[in-house]
Amino acid sequence: MNSVAKMSLDGAVIIPRELRERLQLEAGVEFDVIEQSGQVILKQRPSQKKAVRRQGFPKLERSDILARLPKYDGPPLTLADIDSAIDQEMRARWQQKHSS
C-alpha cells in the first residue's frame, strides 16, 4: 500500500487509517526511526504485551485464582450482613480520617 502523509510542524506524521487498522496499530505503539540512504523508515517495536507473553508467564484460570483466595469457614452471610459490615467499615474509616 502506498499513500501520502504530511509531517506537522512538530514532526508528527499520521499513518493512514487503513494501514493502522490492517496492522492493528493502536495509540502508543512505539517505532524505531531509521535513516537509511536519505530515507526515513519506521520499524514497529515489539509491544510490552507480546514481550510478557514471550517470557512464559502461565495463563491463569479462574480455578487458579480461586484456589489462592482465603477460605471462609463461618456461617453463610446474607446481603444485609454484607451491607452492614461495609457500612460499619466505611463509618469507622470516615471517623478515623476526620477525627484529627
ChimeraX attribute file (.defattr): number of C-alpha atoms within 10 A of each C-alpha:
attribute: neighborCount
match mode: 1-to-1
recipient: residues
	/A:1	4
	/A:2	6
	/A:3	7
	/A:4	7
	/A:5	11
	/A:6	10
	/A:7	9
	/A:8	9
	/A:9	7
	/A:10	6
	/A:11	8
	/A:12	10
	/A:13	11
	/A:14	12
	/A:15	13
	/A:16	12
	/A:17	11
	/A:18	10
	/A:19	13
	/A:20	13
	/A:21	10
	/A:22	8
	/A:23	9
	/A:24	10
	/A:25	14
	/A:26	9
	/A:27	6
	/A:28	7
	/A:29	12
	/A:30	14
	/A:31	13
	/A:32	10
	/A:33	11
	/A:34	12
	/A:35	10
	/A:36	8
	/A:37	6
	/A:38	7
	/A:39	7
	/A:40	10
	/A:41	12
	/A:42	11
	/A:43	11
	/A:44	12
	/A:45	10
	/A:46	11
	/A:47	12
	/A:48	10
	/A:49	8
	/A:50	9
	/A:51	10
	/A:52	10
	/A:53	11
	/A:54	9
	/A:55	8
	/A:56	8
	/A:57	8
	/A:58	7
	/A:59	8
	/A:60	8
	/A:61	8
	/A:62	8
	/A:63	8
	/A:64	10
	/A:65	9
	/A:66	10
	/A:67	9
	/A:68	8
	/A:69	8
	/A:70	7
	/A:71	8
	/A:72	7
	/A:73	6
	/A:74	6
	/A:75	6
	/A:76	8
	/A:77	8
	/A:78	9
	/A:79	9
	/A:80	9
	/A:81	11
	/A:82	11
	/A:83	11
	/A:84	12
	/A:85	12
	/A:86	12
	/A:87	12
	/A:88	12
	/A:89	12
	/A:90	12
	/A:91	12
	/A:92	11
	/A:93	12
	/A:94	11
	/A:95	11
	/A:96	10
	/A:97	9
	/A:98	7
	/A:99	7
	/A:100	5
